[in-house]
Amino acid sequence: DDLAAMGARCYHYLISPVVQWDRNPPPQIGQRTPGVKAMFISRRLENLDIKAAEKAWREHRIAAEKYHCYASRYVQNGVIAALEPDAPVWHGCAELFYPTLEDLEQRFVGGTVEGEVEIAKDAGRFVADAYPLYTSEYVLLA
């Protein structure tokens, strides 16, 4: 409510999640999941149709496994539709869970400049722009 008073908006999207890997124990209902969650909302390149972008994103798993190896969970959420007519256009949301804030800050791309360059290069094949959100997660429904 405080954020709404400051002008913040919340939008809802219908998504299709694909769990690429999950090394976390099952979450407890009503409890905070361990670690830190990095979410990257993104738009695909304009010259790619949805099928080509989806294929490139699924292939991105190879680079992700190598350079996001400290992530305990990786989920690719493809946006099917915005549920409000004035919602911003987003095509996907990647979720990367890290055991600790230190893991996220120091080992996000394997802790190397090479990892940073390779992830950016690989994602650049299909991502026009992306915006990070850092958060935690509470599971409310099973």
C-alpha positions in Angstrom: 0.0 0.0 0.0 2.9 2.4 0.8 4.3 1.8 -2.7 1.0 2.4 -4.4 0.8 5.8 -2.5 4.1 6.7 -4.0 2.9 5.9 -7.5 4.2 2.3 -7.9 2.1 0.0 -10.1 1.8 -3.8 -10.1 1.0 -5.7 -13.3 0.1 -9.3 -13.8 1.1 -11.6 -16.6 0.2 -15.1 -17.7 3.5 -17.0 -18.0 4.9 -20.3 -19.0 7.6 -21.3 -16.6 10.4 -23.7 -17.6 12.6 -24.9 -14.7 16.1 -25.5 -16.1 17.5 -26.7 -12.8 16.5 -26.8 -9.1 18.9 -27.8 -6.4 16.8 -26.3 -3.6 14.7 -28.3 -1.1 10.9 -28.0 -1.6 9.8 -24.7 -0.1 7.8 -24.5 3.0 4.3 -22.9 2.6 4.3 -19.4 4.2 8.1 -19.4 4.7 10.8 -17.3 3.0 12.8 -19.4 0.5 16.5 -19.5 1.4 19.0 -17.2 -0.3 18.5 -14.4 -2.8 16.4 -14.3 -6.0 17.6 -12.3 -9.0 14.9 -11.7 -11.6 15.6 -10.3 -15.0 12.6 -9.0 -17.0 13.4 -8.7 -20.7 12.2 -8.0 -24.2 13.3 -10.0 -27.2 15.1 -8.5 -30.2 12.6 -7.0 -32.6 13.9 -9.1 -35.5 13.1 -12.3 -33.7 9.7 -13.9 -33.7 8.5 -15.6 -30.5 9.6 -19.1 -31.6 13.1 -18.0 -32.6 13.6 -16.1 -29.3 12.3 -19.1 -27.3 14.7 -21.5 -29.1 17.6 -19.2 -28.4 16.6 -18.8 -24.8 16.4 -22.6 -24.3 19.9 -22.9 -25.9 21.1 -20.2 -23.4 21.0 -23.0 -20.8 24.4 -24.2 -22.0 26.1 -20.9 -21.1 23.9 -20.5 -18.0 25.0 -23.9 -16.6 28.7 -22.9 -17.1 28.6 -19.3 -15.8 25.7 -19.3 -13.4 26.9 -22.5 -11.8 26.5 -21.1 -8.3 22.8 -20.5 -8.9 20.8 -23.1 -7.0 17.7 -22.7 -9.2 17.1 -21.3 -12.7 13.7 -20.7 -14.2 12.8 -19.2 -17.6 9.4 -17.6 -17.6 8.0 -16.9 -21.0 5.3 -14.3 -21.1 2.1 -15.5 -22.8 0.0 -12.3 -22.2 -0.3 -9.2 -20.1 -3.4 -9.4 -18.0 -4.0 -5.6 -17.9 -4.3 -3.5 -21.1 -1.8 -0.9 -19.9 0.9 -3.3 -18.7 4.4 -2.7 -20.1 5.5 -5.2 -22.8 7.8 -7.9 -21.5 8.6 -11.2 -23.2 10.3 -13.1 -20.5 11.5 -13.2 -16.9 14.6 -15.2 -15.8 14.8 -16.2 -12.2 18.2 -17.2 -10.7 18.3 -18.2 -7.0 21.6 -17.9 -5.1 22.3 -19.4 -1.7 23.6 -16.1 -0.3 23.8 -12.4 -1.2 27.6 -12.9 -1.4 27.1 -15.7 -4.0 24.9 -13.4 -6.1 27.3 -10.4 -5.8 30.6 -12.3 -6.3 29.7 -15.4 -8.3 26.8 -14.3 -10.4 28.6 -15.0 -13.7 31.1 -17.5 -12.2 33.0 -14.7 -10.6 34.9 -13.9 -13.7 35.1 -11.2 -16.4 35.0 -14.1 -19.0 31.7 -15.2 -17.5 30.2 -11.7 -17.7 31.3 -11.3 -21.3 30.1 -14.7 -22.4 26.7 -14.4 -20.7 26.2 -10.9 -22.3 27.3 -12.2 -25.7 25.0 -15.3 -25.6 22.0 -13.4 -24.3 22.6 -10.7 -26.9 21.5 -13.2 -29.5 17.9 -12.8 -28.4 17.6 -10.1 -25.6 17.0 -6.5 -26.6 17.0 -5.2 -23.0 16.7 -6.6 -19.5 16.2 -5.1 -16.1 17.3 -6.8 -12.9 15.2 -7.0 -9.7 16.7 -8.5 -6.6 14.3 -10.0 -4.1 13.4 -12.9 -1.9 10.4 -15.2 -2.2 7.6 -16.3 0.0 5.6 -19.3 -1.1 1.9 -18.8 -0.4 0.4 -21.7 -2.4 1.7 -25.2 -3.3 
